[in-house]
Amino acid sequence: MKINHAIKNSIKAFLLPVLLGLTFACTSEEPTLENEEELITDVTLKFTQVDQTGVALAATFEVVASDTEGLELGGSPTIGTINLSPGLRYLVEVELFNSLENENITEEIEEEDDEHQFYFLGSAFVDTPILTYVYDDADGDGNPIGLRGYVTVAQIPVMNNGQFRLVLRHDLNKNFTGANNPNFVDFVNAGGETDLDIIFPVIVN
């Protein structure tokens, strides 16, 4: 009996760490994955000349930026030039797409509009601006989004070219002071992450 008792104790001593290891493996939680930024391969800006009431005066034209690896990841994007005329007003609509996953990112932003906002920066909009932008859309709380808005070109621009910098932020605090300004250069202070930060050349002629 003493031998059997010793054998049982040895078996228990062997199995105990194994069972503890299995219990730990079963109860341990998987690491929480952080939210990933949207992968955007194509940005399309649609410009339509309109009057002060928003009625279209000319056909819509498009300016596209694309990179098959993703505009925030790839190293050689193709970026079109924005050509505008002095003193005119344009409706600007933004469309985003992920060709790698065949995803319409515009629809995702519309569904999560309270978490997203575009900013319009660069030399065309700040310091000595040749363009002014006004939001024409809002989320359920009345805060701007930027998928749709109006750009007005200066009647006598101080220069005939500039940078049209488009920034998309998500998970920002839209109630942060200044966050509702489309030209808010300190947008990082409102928190969140950047999904898109791209510069289009703009020429006024």
NORBEL-V436254 format. One record per run of one state. SS is the DSSP state (H for helix, E for strand, L for the rest). FROM is the first residue (numbers start at 1). TO is the last residue. If there is no record, write none. Layout:
# NORBEL-V436254
SS & FROM & TO
SS & FROM & TO
This chain:
# NORBEL-V436254
L & 1 & 1
H & 2 & 27
L & 28 & 41
E & 42 & 50
L & 51 & 55
E & 56 & 56
L & 57 & 60
E & 61 & 66
L & 67 & 77
E & 78 & 79
L & 80 & 81
E & 82 & 84
L & 85 & 88
E & 89 & 98
L & 99 & 102
E & 103 & 104
H & 105 & 111
L & 112 & 112
H & 113 & 115
E & 116 & 121
L & 122 & 130
E & 131 & 135
L & 136 & 137
E & 138 & 138
L & 139 & 143
E & 144 & 144
L & 145 & 147
E & 148 & 153
L & 154 & 160
E & 161 & 170
L & 171 & 186
H & 187 & 190
L & 191 & 192
E & 193 & 204
L & 205 & 205
